[in-house]
Amino acid sequence: MSTESANPHPTGTTHDATQDVTQDVPHDEQERVAQQTRDISEVPAVEVITTAAIHLMSAAAVKCGLAEGPDAADHLDLDEARRLINALAGLVTASAPDLGSQHAAPLRDGLKSLQLAFREASVIPDAPGQGPGEKLTGSVV
């Protein structure tokens, strides 16, 4: 991808946007970013996918009221939980064939547990097959 602007610079020359970004960033910061880029390139896709799924699971658990501590109920937000569980269901469903059963099975189990926790926390239950993620996974009840 080229960073060169299609519009000429006011002086009539073409302008390289990368220079603007990097000239104000200290060299040690540029090196740190370059190292992080090299580090992420070494991480297998399975690990990136499972890490993303775990983050979604953790956030959904908190929003379903499953957090520990006296203020756990303060974090209950089923609208947010629904979004997170839907995203998790999409990720797990789409990536399962590439992950293999060793990695996909625990993610499916965690997803199902969250779907059931959502149903338990919900005052007005969704119809079977209409709960969060159930359009992708099928009904959990």
Phi, psi and omega in degrees: 000128181273140177261002181287132183286143175287337179269134179292152176295152182308334180279356179099352178263158175287157188238129177266110184295335181296327179298319179299317184289315187277338183290334180267354181264128180301150183302320181295328176291319176299319178294320179297316179296318179297321178294318178297322178296317177295320181297315182292332179292341181269353182275127179296150181303322180302320180290321178297315181295313181293325177296316178298318180297319180295321176297316178297318179298314181298314180295318179296321179299316179297315182291339176275000179087019183267005179292155177271157175107166184292339182260016182302321181294335178294337183267356180298122179207092186291333176296314177293319179300318179302314180298315181294319180292321176300316179296317178298315179300319178297315180296312182295314182297315183289325186265347184308315180300327181277335182280329186083160186294331180301321181263325185287322183301311178296327178292319177297319179297315179297319178299313180298319178299319178292321178297319178291320178297321177299313180300320181293323182280340185283131178287320178249105185290145174286153174295152177307132182086356182249000179289173182300129178079352186287342175292336180262328186255344189090168183294142177261359178245000000 
